[in-house]
Amino acid sequence: MVIINSYVEELVKLYTQHIDMDYANWSKNYLRNQFDFLGIRTPIRRKLTKHFLSEFGVPKKDYLKDVILTLWERAEREYQKAALDILDKVKMDLTPDDMPWLSSLLVNKSWWDTVDVLSPHIMGYMFIAYPKLISQYADQWILDENFWLQRSALLYQLYYKNRTDEKRLFQYILNRADSEEFFVQKAIGWILREYAKTNPLVVKEFVSLNNLKPLSRREALKNL
């Protein structure tokens, strides 16, 4: 644990040299006062994280989970973003044994800015690498009462293009087509709009044949 705390504290030391309270307050308002911020703009934060990782490296696999969860528990949102940057660097080292704690990130401090990275970039990778995980996780998420899990189930195929499991995607959408939740309606529209870049005729037909919410329909057909 000493190694983990030392690693995280070095990042904290770096980040706290770049606090901008004006931008922190703006960011907090932008995310509806859900989280505190240090006020580090995204391009600067990414540059700082890149510098940090070049000096200290990514966490060894033995420590990865604890480092990510430690960052996730910190109050300021930039640390969750740092955790996501680290995960993206090491995702090829992740295994099915990591899925329980990875999926916990979807329902802890949940908002679109983390879920929309975790789902297509981390979960999307895991489900390609280990397809058997889909029935164990994504198929359950779409049925869960937590709408962030529903959103994640809808979006994990966001960048799959020709790899998209069309049957599963459309079933997920139909499972939640009557949702009153904005973030679910928006996700349905987004994934359909993205898949339309690969298969526009199928998306047009699906939208015309099914009773989607106006927001989902509008988003799906935006570029068609």
DRENDOGU-504766 format. One line per 2 residues: number of its first residue (from 1); for each residue x, y, z of C-alpha. Coordinates in steps of 0.02 Angstrom, whole numbers, plus 50000, padded with zeros to 5 digits. Each point is the difference from the previous one (the first is absolute). Layout:
NUM> X,Y,Z | ...
// end
This chain:
1> 50000,50000,50000 | 50148,50115,50030
3> 50050,49983,49817 | 49823,50039,49943
5> 49982,50153,50112 | 50171,50064,49947
7> 49957,49981,49816 | 49833,50090,50018
9> 50075,50138,50109 | 50128,50039,49866
11> 49859,50029,49877 | 49906,50104,50129
13> 50157,50104,50027 | 50012,50032,49813
15> 49817,50041,49974 | 49988,50118,50148
17> 50133,50111,49922 | 49875,50042,49863
19> 49841,50043,50095 | 49888,50130,49918
21> 49854,50041,50113 | 49905,50100,49868
23> 50002,49854,49880 | 49965,49881,50145
25> 49840,50095,50041 | 49950,50004,49817
27> 50030,49813,49984 | 49900,49963,50156
29> 49853,50099,49933 | 50016,49916,49830
31> 49979,49829,50080 | 49853,50061,50103
33> 50097,50010,50164 | 50026,49812,50002
35> 50187,50009,50036 | 50141,50111,50061
37> 50139,50050,49881 | 50178,50061,50005
39> 49966,50102,49845 | 50129,49921,49884
41> 49947,50016,49819 | 49997,49837,49903
43> 50149,50033,49883 | 50106,50054,50148
45> 49945,49851,50106 | 50042,49879,49860
47> 50172,50078,49980 | 50030,49989,50187
49> 49944,49819,50005 | 50111,49956,49853
51> 50148,50080,50089 | 49956,49909,50161
53> 49989,49831,49913 | 50163,50027,49908
55> 50085,50030,50169 | 49911,49874,50111
57> 49931,49877,49874 | 49832,49915,50001
59> 49958,49900,50157 | 50057,49821,50000
61> 49859,49876,49980 | 50011,49952,50184
63> 49962,50179,50050 | 49888,50056,49858
65> 49832,49968,50082 | 50047,50088,50161
67> 50074,50150,49909 | 49845,50021,49892
69> 49880,49981,50147 | 50104,50121,50105
71> 49992,50130,49862 | 49815,49967,49979
73> 49966,50038,50182 | 50084,50170,49997
75> 49881,50147,50004 | 50059,50096,49847
77> 49940,49940,49831 | 50170,50015,49918
79> 50057,49846,50095 | 49863,49893,49926
81> 50055,50064,49829 | 50179,49952,50041
83> 49941,49826,50047 | 49915,49985,49831
85> 50159,50057,49910 | 50100,49868,50093
87> 49872,49865,49963 | 50006,50040,49815
89> 50189,49978,50003 | 49991,49828,50083
91> 49837,49929,49934 | 50088,49863,49902
93> 50066,49932,50165 | 49825,49987,50075
95> 49919,49829,50019 | 49825,49936,50042
97> 50052,49997,50183 | 50005,50190,49994
99> 49820,50021,49943 | 49919,50007,50173
101> 50100,50152,50055 | 50000,50078,49827
103> 49810,49990,49991 | 49988,50077,50174
105> 50070,50160,49924 | 49843,50015,49895
107> 49890,50019,50155 | 50118,50098,50112
109> 50007,50189,49972 | 49903,49969,49840
111> 49975,50135,49870 | 50011,50007,49813
113> 50181,50060,50002 | 50061,49836,50076
115> 49871,49876,49936 | 50023,50059,49821
117> 50186,49959,50011 | 49986,49840,50099
119> 49865,49923,49893 | 50067,50014,49820
121> 50186,50006,50038 | 50024,49881,50147
123> 49846,49888,50002 | 49993,50002,49811
125> 50178,49934,49995 | 49967,49869,50133
127> 49847,49932,49909 | 50099,49982,49839
129> 50145,49918,50089 | 49888,49887,50106
131> 49830,49980,49913 | 49934,49882,50134
133> 49996,50148,50119 | 49858,50081,49902
135> 49865,49884,50064 | 50069,50014,50176
137> 50007,50190,50003 | 49924,50100,49856
139> 49847,49887,49984 | 49969,50030,50185
141> 50036,50186,49996 | 49864,50037,49873
143> 49873,49919,50117 | 50065,50086,50157
145> 49905,50142,50082 | 50157,50109,50000
147> 49988,50107,49845 | 50189,50024,49991
149> 50018,49812,49978 | 49864,50007,49868
151> 50095,50139,49912 | 50162,49901,50009
153> 49916,49847,49924 | 49937,50107,49857
155> 50166,50087,49967 | 50132,49865,50016
157> 49983,49966,49812 | 50013,50185,49956
159> 50158,49980,49895 | 49979,49820,49944
161> 49947,50045,49823 | 49996,49836,49900
163> 50028,49901,50160 | 49834,50059,50071
165> 49887,49862,50063 | 49847,50074,49916
167> 49876,49877,50074 | 50059,50031,50178
169> 50009,50189,49975 | 49822,50011,49934
171> 49935,49889,50138 | 50083,50110,50131
173> 49921,50153,49921 | 49828,49920,49997
175> 50022,49951,50182 | 50018,50184,50045
177> 49906,50088,49859 | 49865,50060,50119
179> 50121,50069,50130 | 49961,50173,50065
181> 50182,50025,50050 | 50088,50134,49897
183> 50170,49913,50005 | 49925,49838,49936
185> 49901,50084,49861 | 50155,50096,49948
187> 50107,49841,50001 | 49876,49911,49886
189> 50007,50143,49877 | 50189,50012,50010
191> 50036,49816,49970 | 49878,49995,49854
193> 50074,50158,49924 | 50174,49925,50015
195> 49948,49831,49930 | 49915,50091,49856
197> 50174,50047,49939 | 50027,49814,49970
199> 49825,49942,49953 | 49884,50147,49964
201> 49861,49903,49914 | 49981,49879,50146
203> 49994,50143,50124 | 49870,50093,49897
205> 49893,49844,49991 | 50018,49964,50186
207> 49950,50177,50048 | 49851,49999,49881
209> 49935,49833,50065 | 50018,50031,50187
211> 49923,50120,50122 | 50148,50099,50065
213> 49991,50155,50108 | 50009,50163,49901
215> 50173,50042,50068 | 50068,49828,49953
217> 49922,50009,49827 | 50064,50176,49968
219> 50177,49957,50055 | 50001,49838,49900
221> 49951,50084,49837 | 50100,50160,50022
223> 50124,49960,49862 | 49887,49898,49886
// end
